[in-house]
Amino acid sequence: MRKRLSIHGSNQGFTIVELLVATLVFSIVLLTVTLGIVQISRVYYKGINEADVQNTARSIMDTVTQSIQFSGATVTATPTAQIGALQAFCIGNTQYNYRLGYQLVDSSPGTNQTTLALASKDSVSGCEGAAASNGGKEFLSPNMRLSNLKVTEISPDRLYKVTVRVVFGDDDLLNNPTAANASCKSTAGSQFCSVSELTSTVYKRVGAN
């Protein structure tokens, strides 16, 4: 009598415990990857904002110091700082109009905001820095603010000290947002805050006209 061979296959699937463990492991991996992407994004945006602020501060410093150094024009020192007030100083016939501590916006300024942070205006007749006027080339980009700007005469009509401090960020991301020492808080969203301060001593190489 011929024997019949029977083949029994294994039809067992995953158990509930195994599914739960697999789901837990996948969730942990997914969470780790997500946190890594978020951190990379924070570092990326922080770097972009810091570079923009540093470039802006350097551009202002270069413009002012080179004008003092090579134009041979009369320099009027910056007036006593007044937060939010429209102020000005002159180098020759170029007038620099500015508001300290106020964030630059494109339009409809709110609290501690302005549509003019620092702008230069050329060919201003009789420029003495006594009165500021709107208009001109804006140095800052939206969401930045000019925290500090000083042009101080050290030696009569020859040696000057220039200080520039530019801040990027909304009021809620800053310590003392309208003050000269405004700084970034270590809070959520800090990647959207940056500060750059430069100081330079300039010798006027060309005499006044």
Backbone torsions as a table, in degrees:
resi	resn	phi	psi	omega
1	MET	NA	129.5	-176.6
2	ARG	-78.5	133.0	-179.4
3	LYS	-86.1	140.0	178.0
4	ARG	-94.6	127.7	177.7
5	LEU	-92.3	128.8	176.9
6	SER	-111.0	132.8	-179.4
7	ILE	-109.8	118.5	179.6
8	HIS	-104.1	116.8	177.0
9	GLY	-85.1	157.3	178.8
10	SER	-87.9	114.5	-178.8
11	ASN	-106.0	17.8	-178.7
12	GLN	-73.8	137.5	175.7
13	GLY	-102.9	-165.5	177.3
14	PHE	-74.1	143.5	174.6
15	THR	-83.2	165.9	178.8
16	ILE	-59.1	-40.5	-179.4
17	VAL	-62.7	-44.8	179.5
18	GLU	-63.2	-40.1	177.6
19	LEU	-63.8	-41.2	179.3
20	LEU	-64.8	-42.4	179.0
21	VAL	-63.8	-45.1	179.3
22	ALA	-61.7	-41.9	179.1
23	THR	-64.5	-40.7	179.0
24	LEU	-62.8	-46.1	179.7
25	VAL	-62.0	-44.3	179.3
26	PHE	-62.5	-40.0	-179.9
27	SER	-64.3	-41.2	179.1
28	ILE	-64.0	-44.6	178.4
29	VAL	-61.6	-45.2	-179.1
30	LEU	-62.9	-41.7	179.0
31	LEU	-64.2	-42.2	179.4
32	THR	-62.4	-44.6	179.2
33	VAL	-63.3	-42.6	-179.4
34	THR	-63.0	-45.1	178.8
35	LEU	-62.7	-37.8	177.5
36	GLY	-63.6	-42.7	178.8
37	ILE	-64.7	-42.1	178.4
38	VAL	-61.0	-44.0	-179.4
39	GLN	-65.3	-41.1	177.6
40	ILE	-62.5	-40.8	178.5
41	SER	-63.7	-40.7	178.4
42	ARG	-61.6	-46.4	-179.9
43	VAL	-63.9	-40.3	-179.6
44	TYR	-62.3	-51.9	-178.2
45	TYR	-66.8	-34.8	176.3
46	LYS	-61.2	-44.2	179.2
47	GLY	-64.0	-42.1	179.1
48	ILE	-62.3	-47.0	-178.5
49	ASN	-66.1	-40.7	178.7
50	GLU	-63.3	-41.3	179.3
51	ALA	-63.9	-43.1	179.9
52	ASP	-62.4	-43.6	-178.6
53	VAL	-67.6	-43.1	178.5
54	GLN	-63.1	-41.9	178.5
55	ASN	-64.8	-38.1	178.6
56	THR	-66.2	-46.6	178.8
57	ALA	-61.8	-40.6	179.6
58	ARG	-66.7	-38.8	178.8
59	SER	-63.1	-43.4	178.0
60	ILE	-63.1	-48.1	-179.4
61	MET	-59.9	-46.1	-179.5
62	ASP	-62.1	-43.0	-178.7
63	THR	-62.6	-48.3	-176.7
64	VAL	-69.0	-47.5	-175.9
65	THR	-67.8	-39.5	178.9
66	GLN	-67.4	-35.4	177.4
67	SER	-65.7	-42.4	176.9
68	ILE	-64.9	-43.4	-172.4
69	GLN	-69.4	-40.9	-169.6
70	PHE	-115.2	-14.0	-175.7
71	SER	-78.1	-28.2	-176.3
72	GLY	72.7	11.2	-176.3
73	ALA	-87.6	162.5	177.1
74	THR	-69.1	137.4	-178.8
75	VAL	-112.9	126.4	174.1
76	THR	-99.9	127.7	-178.6
77	ALA	-65.1	154.5	177.5
78	THR	-66.4	141.6	179.5
79	PRO	-72.7	172.6	176.0
80	THR	-57.2	131.2	-174.0
81	ALA	-61.8	133.6	174.9
82	GLN	-131.7	112.9	-176.5
83	ILE	-60.7	126.1	175.3
84	GLY	82.1	-15.7	-179.5
85	ALA	-79.7	144.8	176.7
86	LEU	-77.7	114.9	-177.7
87	GLN	-123.7	172.8	-177.4
88	ALA	-157.7	156.5	166.6
89	PHE	-143.2	164.8	-174.7
90	CYS	-128.5	148.5	166.6
91	ILE	-126.6	104.7	-172.8
92	GLY	64.6	-129.3	179.8
93	ASN	-96.8	13.0	176.0
94	THR	-100.9	123.3	-178.8
95	GLN	-104.6	131.3	177.4
96	TYR	-107.0	111.1	-179.2
97	ASN	-100.8	138.0	-174.4
98	TYR	-155.2	158.9	171.4
99	ARG	-126.9	124.5	-179.4
100	LEU	-84.7	137.8	170.8
101	GLY	81.8	-5.0	-177.6
102	TYR	-102.7	135.3	-178.5
103	GLN	-75.5	134.8	-180.0
104	LEU	-78.4	130.8	174.7
105	VAL	-130.6	160.9	-177.4
106	ASP	-72.3	-36.0	-177.8
107	SER	-162.3	168.4	176.9
108	SER	47.2	63.1	-178.8
109	PRO	-63.7	140.9	176.1
110	GLY	-104.0	-150.2	179.6
111	THR	-64.1	131.7	179.6
112	ASN	58.1	32.7	178.7
113	GLN	-127.4	158.7	-177.8
114	THR	-153.0	159.6	174.0
115	THR	-99.5	2.0	175.1
116	LEU	-139.5	113.4	178.4
117	ALA	-101.2	-48.9	174.8
118	LEU	-157.6	115.6	-178.6
119	ALA	-134.7	143.3	177.8
120	SER	-105.8	142.6	-179.9
121	LYS	-130.7	120.5	-176.5
122	ASP	-86.5	163.7	173.9
123	SER	56.0	43.9	176.2
124	VAL	-88.6	112.3	-176.2
125	SER	-67.5	131.1	178.2
126	GLY	63.9	33.8	-176.3
127	CYS	-65.5	120.6	178.1
128	GLU	-128.2	-2.5	-179.8
129	GLY	76.9	9.2	-177.4
130	ALA	-74.6	-32.0	-178.1
131	ALA	-135.8	133.5	-179.7
132	ALA	-90.9	155.7	177.6
133	SER	-139.1	150.1	-179.6
134	ASN	-74.5	164.6	176.4
135	GLY	99.9	168.7	178.9
136	GLY	109.6	-175.2	-177.7
137	LYS	-84.9	120.8	-179.7
138	GLU	-82.9	132.1	-179.4
139	PHE	-87.8	-31.7	-174.1
140	LEU	-91.8	160.7	174.6
141	SER	-103.3	159.6	179.1
142	PRO	-51.7	142.5	-179.3
143	ASN	80.5	-1.5	173.3
144	MET	-94.2	161.9	174.7
145	ARG	-144.5	149.0	175.4
146	LEU	-89.5	105.8	-175.9
147	SER	-81.3	-34.1	-179.1
148	ASN	-151.7	140.7	174.9
149	LEU	-151.1	118.5	179.6
150	LYS	-137.8	132.5	170.6
151	VAL	-122.7	109.9	-174.0
152	THR	-118.4	131.2	177.9
153	GLU	-80.4	122.2	179.5
154	ILE	-95.4	-45.5	177.2
155	SER	-123.1	132.8	-173.6
156	PRO	-46.3	113.3	174.6
157	ASP	57.0	24.6	-179.1
158	ARG	-136.2	-51.1	-172.7
159	LEU	-116.4	130.0	-176.7
160	TYR	-133.2	147.9	174.3
161	LYS	-111.3	128.7	-178.2
162	VAL	-119.8	129.7	177.0
163	THR	-124.9	131.3	179.5
164	VAL	-132.1	131.5	176.2
165	ARG	-132.8	118.8	-179.5
166	VAL	-115.3	136.3	-177.5
167	VAL	-126.3	138.2	175.8
168	PHE	-116.6	130.2	177.0
169	GLY	141.0	156.3	177.3
170	ASP	-76.5	164.4	-177.6
171	ASP	-56.2	-38.9	-175.2
172	ASP	-72.2	-10.0	177.5
173	LEU	-97.6	-0.1	-172.0
174	LEU	-119.6	146.9	164.9
175	ASN	-87.1	131.2	-179.7
176	ASN	49.2	61.1	-171.8
177	PRO	-56.9	-31.6	-177.7
178	THR	-97.9	0.3	-176.6
179	ALA	-89.4	164.9	179.9
180	ALA	-67.1	-22.7	-178.5
181	ASN	-103.8	26.6	178.9
182	ALA	-52.2	136.5	-178.1
183	SER	-143.1	164.0	-177.1
184	CYS	-81.5	139.9	171.9
185	LYS	-82.1	151.9	176.0
186	SER	-92.7	72.3	-177.3
187	THR	-131.6	177.3	175.6
188	ALA	-58.2	136.5	-178.3
189	GLY	88.4	6.4	-177.2
190	SER	-66.1	-15.2	176.5
191	GLN	-67.7	-15.3	178.4
192	PHE	-100.8	30.8	178.4
193	CYS	-139.6	138.0	-179.7
194	SER	-158.0	150.4	-179.0
195	VAL	-134.6	138.7	174.8
196	SER	-139.2	126.4	177.8
197	GLU	-126.4	132.7	179.2
198	LEU	-127.6	142.8	175.5
199	THR	-132.8	135.7	-179.3
200	SER	-144.5	145.8	173.7
201	THR	-104.8	128.0	-172.3
202	VAL	-119.3	132.4	176.1
203	TYR	-103.9	125.2	179.7
204	LYS	-74.4	110.7	-176.0
205	ARG	-80.7	-25.1	-179.0
206	VAL	-111.7	132.9	-179.4
207	GLY	-67.7	159.5	-180.0
208	ALA	-64.7	144.9	178.7
209	ASN	-72.4	NA	NA
